């Protein structure tokens, strides 16, 4: 197949539809510089942190890197809980540079980073001890003053170069009087008004977006009479939990909103397994207020030409000196435990924690981005134990593990750990596989999907060892803010991986 037809085949099924950045990519923040758009997302307990995406058309997105890719920028000690770490970044461009403000709830609170190129390198943090709370936003007024607004909602003026604050935070408009969790504030100067956009209702099924406007960055703010301007609460829409939004204007004057949402599946109450994803919706302005279209799986095309970016590889042969930016690890990634330099063309993992139950497990994964998919890897377990895992957190994961002469399928669901199946295999490298497909039956009690683990034989046939209900690797069961990550791990000694392959399947 030619490179051109490979690109067409990869782009056509997924990238012209919502979500525009699928999988565990929550809390999107967006800015435009000329004809280029950039988005960042929360990363929680994973390292490196804050993935940075680029697009020329708002539809096709390519990951440039991760803003926080050094221990000096991101500290996530072993005691950092799952769904802790990095919350809700805001990305802005001002005075010739990019500004990224974010909360590390595990270490240090709010902090600010800068770069001249969004692909990096990003600076070490400027810490903001005088800025409380989470979900920080940045906005500059006509006099050059920088205003930081946080969940709650409150605001304080800061010096973004030093982290100094000027006066105590003061309360602003916080949405409906009885609304839960006013958060994700973003402040914009549009025309004659300052607009304060917030999320409210919590990031679950009642999530929504509301807005108010005033004549100064600090208000007073007049709420939109049609609030919430976006919510799918109380509907049977296939996309739920819509909220935590950010606005951007296109080069043709059109307006758009990036927003998180989930795709619950299965019976009652519905389970979402990919985490909160990044969706796009068109925005119109009527009488000085934004009117947001419903977030739909089929996305209306913008007026400008679509510009597909490079197709990210679905197979990694580990032939580079560094891992590609899509690979993430739990809390840290010391070179002595994870390297492509020890054995040419192989990824080498050296165990630390004894299993995926441990907070310091050596794990390298990629976000599950499709509701149906297949992942495979070729592992040499001659010097240890390790395998292929689907992880939600320490207490919710499924894996197929290889040791010399044997493979086992294991599960961890809350307090319960089980060996589901095992079988002998010849000594030497073995190909492990996981297939994720829709649940075989559909009724009020059916789960969202089925995860089947097995071994790929030398002739290419797949031998299944265990089929597992996907509901137990969902946010509705496990709680928290993340989504599934599929990857490779070492639980004892040293294991080597020749390649990893991820393939979307027809659902």
Phi, psi and omega per residue, in radians:
X1 nan 2.370 -3.140
X2 -1.235 2.831 3.089
X3 -1.043 -0.662 -3.106
X4 -1.142 -0.789 -3.125
X5 -1.247 -0.506 3.021
X6 -1.099 -0.740 3.126
X7 -1.103 -0.794 -3.140
X8 -1.052 -0.769 -3.102
X9 -1.142 -0.616 -3.111
X10 -1.312 -0.608 -3.040
X11 -1.414 -0.718 -2.934
X12 -1.003 -0.774 -3.025
X13 -1.262 -0.520 -2.898
X14 -2.068 -0.765 -2.854
X15 -1.416 -0.150 3.052
X16 -1.623 0.126 -3.100
X17 -2.121 2.784 2.970
X18 -1.402 2.486 0.008
X19 -1.279 2.589 3.137
X20 -1.362 -0.471 2.974
X21 -2.193 1.629 -3.021
X22 -1.364 2.878 -3.140
X23 1.479 -3.020 -3.045
X24 -1.156 1.402 3.108
X25 -2.402 1.324 -3.048
X26 -1.593 2.994 2.998
X27 0.977 0.897 -3.050
X28 -1.205 2.466 2.976
X29 -2.242 2.437 -2.961
X30 -2.293 2.584 2.908
X31 -2.560 2.730 3.113
X32 -2.065 2.393 3.034
X33 -2.253 1.878 -3.042
X34 1.119 -2.152 3.133
X35 -1.685 0.148 -3.056
X36 -1.924 2.397 3.080
X37 -1.964 2.541 3.116
X38 -2.329 2.431 3.110
X39 -2.265 2.462 2.974
X40 -2.171 2.755 -3.089
X41 -2.445 2.835 3.056
X42 -1.186 2.670 -3.133
X43 -2.301 -0.188 3.025
X44 0.989 -2.178 -2.991
X45 -1.494 0.159 -3.060
X46 -1.675 2.587 3.114
X47 -2.204 2.398 -0.084
X48 -1.194 2.874 -2.989
X49 -1.971 2.783 3.083
X50 1.041 1.397 3.062
X51 -1.093 2.470 -3.120
X52 -2.027 2.181 -3.097
X53 -2.036 2.656 3.124
X54 -2.239 2.536 3.065
X55 -2.605 2.685 2.995
X56 -1.878 -0.075 -3.055
X57 -2.443 0.088 -3.116
X58 1.283 -0.128 -3.081
X59 -1.831 -0.844 -3.096
X60 -1.735 2.134 -3.055
X61 -2.133 2.428 3.105
X62 -2.179 2.332 3.115
X63 -1.361 2.125 3.120
X64 -1.421 -0.570 -3.066
X65 2.939 -2.751 3.056
X66 -2.258 2.278 -3.051
X67 -1.130 -0.660 -3.075
X68 -1.874 1.586 -3.020
X69 -2.102 0.228 3.113
X70 -2.279 2.577 3.096
X71 -1.025 -0.476 3.113
X72 -1.194 -0.348 3.114
X73 -1.667 -0.553 -2.961
X74 -2.450 1.930 3.080
X75 -1.956 2.129 3.119
X76 -2.301 1.467 -3.082
X77 -1.103 2.872 -3.078
X78 -1.012 -0.474 3.124
X79 -1.358 -0.093 3.133
X80 -1.190 2.180 -3.065
X81 -1.249 2.711 2.967
X82 -1.092 2.527 -3.009
X83 1.177 0.214 2.907
X84 -1.632 -2.717 3.076
X85 1.401 -2.195 -2.910
X86 -1.646 2.076 -3.127
X87 -1.984 2.374 2.709
X88 0.793 1.286 3.069
X89 -1.311 2.732 2.915
X90 -2.122 2.317 3.141
X91 -1.989 2.234 3.097
X92 -2.425 2.763 3.049
X93 -2.090 2.174 -3.086
X94 -2.659 2.366 3.023
X95 0.977 0.695 3.019
X96 1.438 0.126 3.114
X97 -2.474 2.837 3.087
X98 -1.630 2.437 -3.138
X99 -2.134 2.281 3.135
X100 -2.203 2.077 3.091
X101 -2.054 2.407 -2.973
X102 -2.737 2.834 3.095
X103 -1.938 2.222 2.903
X104 -1.780 1.722 -3.046
X105 -1.235 -0.236 -3.138
X106 -1.606 -0.501 -3.029
X107 -2.629 1.689 2.910
X108 1.759 -0.173 3.090
X109 1.280 -2.441 -3.041
X110 -1.376 2.470 -3.140
X111 -2.665 2.803 -2.993
X112 -2.264 2.433 -3.140
X113 -2.262 2.681 3.116
X114 -2.334 2.759 3.071
X115 -2.752 2.646 2.997
X116 -1.562 -0.374 3.091
X117 -2.197 2.148 -3.104
X118 -1.110 -0.322 3.058
X119 -1.291 -0.161 3.117
X120 1.765 3.002 0.085
X121 -1.348 2.616 3.031
X122 -1.679 2.665 -3.074
X123 -1.182 2.919 2.868
X124 -1.205 2.821 -2.986
X125 -1.281 2.516 2.804
X126 -1.673 2.002 -3.064
X127 -1.426 2.601 -3.031
X128 -2.165 1.226 -3.081
X129 -1.130 -0.370 3.138
X130 -1.535 0.029 3.136
X131 -1.882 1.923 -3.117
X132 -1.465 2.995 2.922
X133 1.421 -2.882 -3.078
X134 -2.243 3.085 3.074
X135 1.049 0.873 -3.078
X136 -1.255 2.566 3.117
X137 -2.186 2.703 3.075
X138 -2.165 2.405 3.021
X139 -2.623 2.498 3.124
X140 -1.960 2.382 3.095
X141 -1.605 -3.106 -3.066
X142 -1.115 -0.414 3.134
X143 -1.559 0.017 3.130
X144 1.550 0.016 3.102
X145 -1.239 2.443 -3.117
X146 -1.806 2.192 -3.098
X147 -1.958 2.269 3.111
X148 -1.942 2.121 -3.118
X149 -2.020 2.360 -3.056
X150 -2.223 2.923 3.120
X151 -0.979 2.473 3.087
X152 2.490 -0.949 0.158
X153 -2.033 2.373 3.091
X154 -2.396 2.945 -3.005
X155 -2.549 2.543 3.062
X156 -2.564 2.549 3.061
X157 -1.446 2.411 -3.109
X158 -2.280 2.801 2.880
X159 -1.673 1.882 -3.025
X160 -1.225 -0.234 3.122
X161 -1.461 -0.524 -3.072
X162 -2.007 -0.351 -3.063
X163 1.536 0.011 3.131
X164 -1.170 2.478 3.058
X165 -1.914 2.695 -3.106
X166 -2.078 1.720 -3.126
X167 1.481 2.954 3.134
X168 -1.358 2.752 3.034
X169 -1.081 2.519 3.113
X170 -2.127 2.490 -3.104
X171 -1.205 2.535 3.069
X172 -2.108 -3.027 3.022
X173 -1.032 2.318 -3.048
X174 -2.135 0.496 3.083
X175 1.456 -2.814 -3.125
X176 -1.068 2.496 -3.053
X177 -0.997 -0.568 -3.089
X178 -1.860 0.247 -3.090
X179 -1.401 2.440 3.095
X180 -1.354 2.489 2.896
X181 0.923 1.149 2.965
X182 -1.184 2.116 -3.001
X183 -2.705 -3.080 3.075
X184 0.934 0.820 -3.136
X185 -1.259 2.484 2.962
X186 -2.393 2.352 -3.053
X187 -2.002 2.295 -3.100
X188 -2.366 2.547 2.900
X189 -1.710 1.988 3.138
X190 -2.285 1.966 -3.099
X191 1.135 -2.256 -3.081
X192 -1.509 -0.111 -2.985
X193 -2.097 2.742 2.838
X194 -1.687 2.226 -3.138
X195 -1.887 2.314 3.092
X196 -1.934 1.903 3.135
X197 -1.717 2.306 3.119
X198 -2.388 2.862 2.916
X199 -1.801 2.655 3.082
X200 -2.675 2.833 3.135
X201 1.675 -0.045 -3.079
X202 1.451 2.730 -3.020
X203 -1.452 0.287 3.110
X204 -1.750 -2.574 -2.990
X205 -1.130 -0.364 -3.124
X206 -1.618 0.166 -3.091
X207 -1.053 2.561 3.106
X208 -2.802 3.034 -3.134
X209 -2.175 2.284 3.083
X210 -2.266 2.876 -3.064
X211 -2.577 2.662 3.053
X212 -2.476 2.900 -3.132
X213 -2.456 2.682 3.114
X214 -2.674 3.078 -3.078
X215 -1.598 -0.175 3.116
X216 -2.350 2.843 3.130
X217 -1.065 -0.451 -3.130
X218 -1.714 0.165 3.128
X219 1.468 -2.849 0.110
X220 -1.187 2.680 -3.028
X221 -1.925 2.380 3.082
X222 -1.734 2.099 -3.118
X223 -1.254 2.592 3.058
X224 -1.103 2.320 -3.132
X225 -1.159 -0.254 -3.117
X226 -1.856 0.340 3.086
X227 -1.085 2.549 -0.098
X228 -1.294 2.481 -3.108
X229 -1.373 -0.257 3.019
X230 -2.623 2.227 2.941
X231 -2.875 2.593 3.022
X232 -1.973 0.230 -3.116
X233 -1.046 2.505 3.088
X234 1.255 0.290 -3.140
X235 -2.091 2.970 3.031
X236 -1.788 0.443 -3.137
X237 -1.071 2.486 -3.130
X238 -1.194 -0.279 3.079
X239 -1.935 2.179 -3.085
X240 -2.187 3.090 3.067
X241 1.091 0.464 -3.070
X242 -1.167 2.246 -3.132
X243 3.061 -2.913 3.136
X244 0.868 1.182 -2.956
X245 -1.825 2.881 3.025
X246 -2.565 2.526 -3.070
X247 -1.798 2.597 3.035
X248 -2.587 2.565 3.108
X249 -1.815 2.353 3.103
X250 -1.412 2.931 -3.115
X251 -1.154 -0.315 3.119
X252 -1.616 0.108 -3.122
X253 1.612 -0.136 3.110
X254 -1.260 2.774 3.140
X255 -2.089 2.579 -3.092
X256 -2.452 2.771 3.122
X257 -2.276 2.236 2.902
X258 -1.623 2.487 -2.995
X259 -2.671 2.552 3.047
X260 -1.469 2.703 3.063
X261 -2.833 2.987 3.109
X262 -2.288 2.819 3.117
X263 -2.094 1.460 3.136
X264 -1.212 2.581 -3.126
X265 -2.454 2.987 3.123
X266 1.497 -2.875 -3.092
X267 -1.416 -2.586 -3.088
X268 -1.486 2.287 0.166
X269 -1.634 0.103 -3.031
X270 1.599 2.334 -3.091
X271 -2.165 2.314 2.987
X272 -1.884 2.356 -2.958
X273 -2.036 -0.347 -3.097
X274 -1.531 -0.013 -3.033
X275 1.462 -2.960 3.104
X276 -1.527 2.285 -2.987
X277 -1.971 2.905 -3.114
X278 -1.710 2.071 3.124
X279 -1.971 2.894 -3.134
X280 -2.235 2.481 3.098
X281 -2.470 2.460 3.062
X282 -1.309 2.637 -3.092
X283 -2.244 2.335 2.989
X284 -1.983 2.769 3.100
X285 -1.994 2.201 -3.129
X286 -2.294 2.114 3.125
X287 0.945 0.646 3.077
X288 1.405 0.207 3.123
X289 -2.213 2.527 3.086
X290 -1.331 2.409 3.056
X291 -2.040 2.033 -2.996
X292 -1.802 2.285 3.078
X293 -1.242 2.728 3.023
X294 -1.010 2.575 3.108
X295 -1.447 1.964 -2.996
X296 -2.049 2.690 3.077
X297 -1.088 -0.610 3.078
X298 -1.639 2.056 -3.010
X299 -1.676 2.203 3.049
X300 -1.041 2.368 -3.078
X301 -1.304 2.473 3.010
X302 -1.201 2.944 -3.046
X303 -1.341 -0.333 -3.100
X304 -1.575 2.867 -3.121
X305 -1.110 2.528 3.056
X306 -1.341 2.471 -3.064
X307 -2.247 1.477 3.116
X308 -1.057 2.386 3.065
X309 -1.526 -3.049 3.102
X310 -1.107 2.519 -3.140
X311 -1.386 2.156 3.131
X312 -1.234 2.396 -3.060
X313 -1.146 2.470 3.053
X314 -1.683 -0.142 3.069
X315 -2.133 2.403 3.094
X316 -2.179 2.090 3.107
X317 -1.671 0.132 3.055
X318 0.947 0.745 -3.126
X319 -1.764 0.147 3.058
X320 -1.791 2.784 3.125
X321 -1.220 -0.477 3.137
X322 -2.176 2.692 3.088
X323 -1.245 2.587 3.072
X324 -1.143 2.755 -2.991
X325 -1.166 -0.278 3.133
X326 -1.255 -0.318 -3.109
X327 -1.401 2.278 3.128
X328 -2.259 2.691 -3.135
X329 -2.199 2.905 -3.102
X330 -1.507 1.869 2.995
X331 1.323 -0.673 3.090
X332 -2.803 3.070 3.120
X333 -2.622 1.284 3.135
X334 -1.148 2.433 -3.099
X335 -1.084 -0.511 -3.136
X336 -1.237 -0.234 3.124
X337 -1.921 -0.162 -3.070
X338 -2.661 2.011 -3.090
X339 -2.718 2.615 2.974
X340 -1.825 0.129 -3.036
X341 -1.748 -0.241 -3.074
X342 -1.324 -0.703 -3.110
X343 -2.312 1.964 -2.981
X344 -0.987 2.248 3.123
X345 1.354 0.207 3.127
X346 -2.296 2.628 2.941
X347 -1.646 2.197 3.129
X348 -1.876 2.186 3.059
X349 -2.040 2.290 3.126
X350 -1.983 2.114 -2.975
X351 -1.114 2.636 3.030
X352 -2.293 -1.323 2.971
X353 -1.185 2.607 -3.006
X354 -1.383 -0.196 3.138
X355 -2.893 3.071 3.081
X356 -1.212 -0.146 3.034
X357 -1.273 -0.350 -3.009
X358 -1.542 2.473 -3.130
X359 -1.180 -0.326 -3.135
X360 -1.870 0.434 3.115
X361 -1.009 2.524 3.049
X362 -1.543 1.918 -2.985
X363 -2.500 2.386 3.069
X364 -2.315 2.059 -3.045
X365 -2.424 2.983 3.038
X366 -2.210 2.533 -3.115
X367 -1.081 2.378 2.960
X368 -1.207 2.156 -3.030
X369 -2.041 -0.010 -3.130
X370 -2.314 2.545 -3.127
X371 -1.174 -0.453 3.036
X372 -2.270 2.292 -3.070
X373 -2.841 2.973 3.057
X374 -2.334 2.400 3.048
X375 -2.194 2.451 3.128
X376 -2.433 2.700 3.043
X377 -2.650 2.663 3.053
X378 -1.886 2.063 -3.014
X379 -2.099 2.457 2.990
X380 -1.918 1.827 -3.073
X381 -1.713 0.391 -3.025
X382 -1.068 -0.447 -3.075
X383 -1.919 0.134 -3.116
X384 3.115 -2.841 3.127
X385 -2.130 2.496 3.074
X386 -3.132 -3.107 -3.113
X387 3.120 -2.675 -3.075
X388 -2.004 2.206 -3.013
X389 -2.278 2.652 2.904
X390 -1.992 2.016 -2.982
X391 -2.015 2.363 2.895
X392 -1.904 -0.807 3.003
X393 -2.831 -2.988 -3.084
X394 -1.104 -0.443 -3.061
X395 -1.824 0.065 -3.114
X396 -2.540 1.723 3.126
X397 -2.818 2.638 3.019
X398 -2.128 2.566 3.109
X399 -2.712 2.752 2.939
X400 -2.021 2.148 -2.979
X401 -2.037 2.424 3.122
X402 -1.972 2.423 2.895
X403 -2.327 2.885 -3.059
X404 -0.954 2.003 3.071
X405 1.526 0.048 -3.096
X406 -2.723 2.567 2.929
X407 -2.198 2.607 -3.138
X408 -2.389 2.539 2.981
X409 -1.787 2.198 -3.080
X410 -2.162 2.645 3.054
X411 -2.300 2.583 2.927
X412 -2.281 2.041 3.112
X413 -2.242 1.811 -3.087
X414 1.028 -2.183 -3.111
X415 -1.433 -0.045 -3.000
X416 -1.822 2.287 3.036
X417 -2.140 2.354 -3.040
X418 -2.480 2.455 2.897
X419 -1.575 1.950 -3.048
X420 -1.359 -0.716 -3.088
X421 -2.818 2.781 3.042
X422 -2.622 2.785 3.069
X423 -2.774 2.624 3.061
X424 -1.305 2.632 3.047
X425 -2.401 2.748 3.088
X426 -1.076 2.629 3.086
X427 -1.080 2.593 3.125
X428 1.894 -2.998 -3.105
X429 -1.061 2.578 -3.142
X430 -2.446 2.567 3.123
X431 -1.715 2.090 3.113
X432 -1.783 2.582 -3.090
X433 -2.508 2.613 3.015
X434 -2.325 2.293 3.089
X435 -2.063 2.295 -3.137
X436 -2.040 2.073 -3.077
X437 -2.380 2.918 3.100
X438 -1.044 2.664 3.129
X439 -1.026 2.444 -3.069
X440 -1.163 -0.452 3.081
X441 -2.190 2.674 -3.081
X442 -2.192 1.881 3.017
X443 -2.655 -3.018 -3.054
X444 -1.088 -0.359 -3.077
X445 -1.834 -0.052 -3.054
X446 -1.272 2.535 3.100
X447 -1.365 3.134 -3.070
X448 -1.344 -0.537 -3.081
X449 -2.880 3.067 3.101
X450 -2.185 2.336 3.103
X451 -1.887 2.057 -3.113
X452 -1.953 2.160 -3.119
X453 -1.931 2.505 3.129
X454 -2.976 -2.902 -3.069
X455 -2.086 2.407 3.032
X456 -1.633 2.106 -3.082
X457 -1.313 2.994 -3.089
X458 -1.102 -0.477 3.119
X459 -1.514 0.102 3.093
X460 1.596 -0.123 3.111
X461 -1.295 2.639 -3.105
X462 -1.791 2.181 3.072
X463 -1.881 1.949 -3.110
X464 -1.363 2.417 3.089
X465 -1.936 -0.481 -3.123
X466 -2.829 2.373 3.081
X467 -2.012 2.177 -2.947
X468 -2.152 2.508 3.124
X469 -1.234 2.213 -3.072
X470 -1.323 -0.207 -3.069
X471 -1.073 -0.477 -3.072
X472 -1.351 -0.169 2.991
X473 -1.942 0.908 3.133
X474 -2.260 2.781 3.106
X475 -1.149 -0.604 -3.125
X476 -1.113 -0.457 3.076
X477 -1.633 -0.860 -3.002
X478 -1.458 -0.414 -2.999
X479 1.346 -3.044 3.097
X480 1.535 -2.959 -2.969
X481 -2.153 0.062 -3.018
X482 -1.815 -3.094 3.076
X483 -2.273 -3.100 -3.110
X484 -1.198 2.482 3.015
X485 -2.215 2.249 -3.134
X486 -1.828 2.237 -3.091
X487 -2.921 -2.880 -2.988
X488 -2.004 2.556 -3.096
X489 -2.601 2.802 3.011
X490 -2.131 2.292 3.130
X491 -1.973 -0.205 3.102
X492 -2.800 2.380 3.078
X493 1.095 -2.468 -3.091
X494 -2.172 2.317 3.075
X495 -2.234 2.637 -3.095
X496 -2.140 2.444 -3.129
X497 -2.102 2.161 -3.088
X498 -1.354 -0.684 -3.133
X499 -2.824 2.874 3.053
X500 -2.388 2.396 -3.107
X501 -2.298 2.313 3.099
X502 -2.205 2.238 -3.051
X503 -2.351 2.150 3.000
X504 -1.134 2.545 3.097
X505 -2.064 2.736 3.060
X506 -1.226 2.190 -3.061
X507 -1.497 nan nan
